[in-house]
Amino acid sequence: MRKITTLALTAVLGLAVMTTTASADAAKGQKFYSKKLKKSCGMTGAEFAAKHTQDEWSALNEGGKMAEEIGTLCNDAKIKEKLIPHIYDFANEFASDSGNVPSC
């Protein structure tokens, strides 16, 4: 019985760690923006994120228009599809109505 309980708890803990790792991250989005997009956008991360409210960023992301909006704001900058969730989390975290200010 003890082995089964230990195995079950290990499995649950493993799944919890995997789901956390698989989700998008605002810090990764901020780092990517600073390294790859800041120059082509010609603005700080705070200015980029403040272009829209959290609701507007959410609508862009849910509508599949996030990459298009990044291209519009950043002089047709191209980004990899896998990085869009991170950029979205960054923009949403520091949107004009969030009250948060990024360090980039």
Rosetta blueprint (number, residue, H / E / L):
1 M L
2 R H
3 K H
4 I H
5 T H
6 T H
7 L H
8 A H
9 L H
10 T H
11 A H
12 V H
13 L H
14 G H
15 L H
16 A H
17 V H
18 M H
19 T H
20 T H
21 T H
22 A H
23 S L
24 A L
25 D L
26 A H
27 A H
28 K H
29 G H
30 Q H
31 K H
32 F H
33 Y H
34 S H
35 K H
36 K H
37 L H
38 K H
39 K H
40 S H
41 C H
42 G L
43 M L
44 T L
45 G H
46 A H
47 E H
48 F H
49 A H
50 A L
51 K L
52 H L
53 T L
54 Q H
55 D H
56 E H
57 W H
58 S H
59 A H
60 L H
61 N H
62 E H
63 G L
64 G L
65 K L
66 M H
67 A H
68 E H
69 E H
70 I H
71 G H
72 T H
73 L H
74 C L
75 N L
76 D L
77 A L
78 K L
79 I L
80 K L
81 E H
82 K H
83 L H
84 I H
85 P H
86 H H
87 I H
88 Y H
89 D H
90 F H
91 A H
92 N H
93 E H
94 F L
95 A L
96 S L
97 D L
98 S L
99 G L
100 N L
101 V L
102 P L
103 S L
104 C L
